[in-house]
């Protein structure tokens, strides 16, 4: 049977050795070829009704052209700030648009 003091000493040594395995420090500098990972744009507008600035996080699909004669489906996500659900929902939309999934089209042909 081990003594409580010896068990505690062994536990402290294990914890201290583990700290050396995962040092915390500054992140390595990105390589010269690193590119930003951008999911969308942020727009702000003033709400007269709420008397405050409001922030919109907007995801635009690849190849989006404001001047093109194409309609796009829209998802309105309430309370989905960039630090909350926006990233998850964009990921779900992107996944469901992969060619082998094709559940969410990025554009809808205009009916004329």
C-alpha positions in Angstrom: 0.0 0.0 0.0 1.3 3.5 -0.9 1.4 6.3 1.6 -0.9 9.3 0.8 2.2 11.6 0.7 4.0 9.4 -1.8 0.9 9.2 -4.1 0.6 13.0 -4.0 4.3 13.4 -4.9 3.9 11.0 -7.9 0.9 12.9 -9.1 2.7 16.2 -8.9 5.6 14.9 -10.9 3.3 13.5 -13.6 1.5 16.9 -13.9 4.7 18.9 -14.0 6.1 16.6 -16.7 2.9 16.9 -18.7 3.2 20.7 -18.6 6.5 20.5 -20.6 4.8 18.5 -23.3 2.3 21.2 -24.2 4.0 24.6 -23.7 2.0 27.7 -24.1 3.6 30.5 -25.9 3.2 32.7 -28.9 1.8 31.2 -32.1 4.3 30.6 -34.9 4.4 33.3 -37.5 2.4 32.3 -40.6 4.3 31.3 -43.7 4.9 33.8 -46.4 2.4 31.9 -48.6 -0.3 31.9 -46.0 -3.7 33.3 -47.2 -6.5 34.7 -45.0 -9.5 32.4 -44.3 -12.5 34.6 -45.0 -16.1 33.5 -44.6 -18.0 36.7 -45.4 -18.2 40.4 -45.0 -19.4 42.5 -42.1 -21.8 45.4 -42.6 -23.1 47.9 -40.0 -26.1 50.2 -40.2 -27.8 52.5 -37.7 -31.2 51.4 -36.5 -33.5 54.3 -35.8 -36.1 52.0 -34.1 -33.6 50.4 -31.8 -31.4 53.5 -31.5 -28.2 51.5 -31.9 -25.8 50.3 -34.5 -26.6 46.8 -35.9 -24.1 44.4 -37.4 -24.8 42.0 -40.3 -22.5 39.1 -41.0 -23.0 38.2 -44.7 -21.8 35.1 -46.5 -21.6 35.3 -50.2 -21.2 32.1 -52.3 -18.1 31.6 -54.5 -18.5 33.5 -57.8 -21.1 35.8 -56.4 -21.6 38.8 -58.7 -23.8 41.6 -57.6 -24.4 42.7 -61.2 -25.3 39.2 -62.6 -28.9 38.4 -63.4 -29.1 35.5 -60.9 -31.2 35.0 -57.8 -29.7 33.5 -54.7 -31.4 31.8 -51.8 -31.2 33.6 -48.5 -30.9 32.4 -45.0 -31.7 34.9 -42.2 -30.0 33.8 -39.0 -31.2 35.8 -36.0 -28.7 36.2 -33.1 -26.0 34.5 -35.2 -23.0 36.7 -34.7 -19.5 35.8 -36.0 -18.6 34.5 -32.5 -21.7 32.3 -32.4 -23.6 30.4 -35.0 -22.6 32.2 -38.2 -19.5 30.1 -38.8 -21.4 26.9 -38.2 -24.3 27.8 -40.5 -21.9 28.9 -43.3 -20.1 25.6 -43.0 -23.3 23.6 -43.2 -24.3 25.6 -46.4 -20.9 25.1 -47.9 -21.0 21.3 -47.2 -24.5 20.9 -48.6 -23.4 22.6 -51.8 -20.5 20.2 -52.5 -21.0 18.6 -55.9 -21.5 15.1 -54.3 -24.1 16.4 -51.9 -26.1 19.1 -53.8 -28.7 19.8 -51.1 -28.4 23.6 -51.2 -28.0 25.4 -54.5 -25.8 28.5 -54.5 -28.0 30.1 -57.1 -31.5 29.8 -58.5 -32.1 30.4 -62.2 -34.4 33.4 -62.8 -37.8 32.5 -64.0 -38.9 34.7 -66.9 
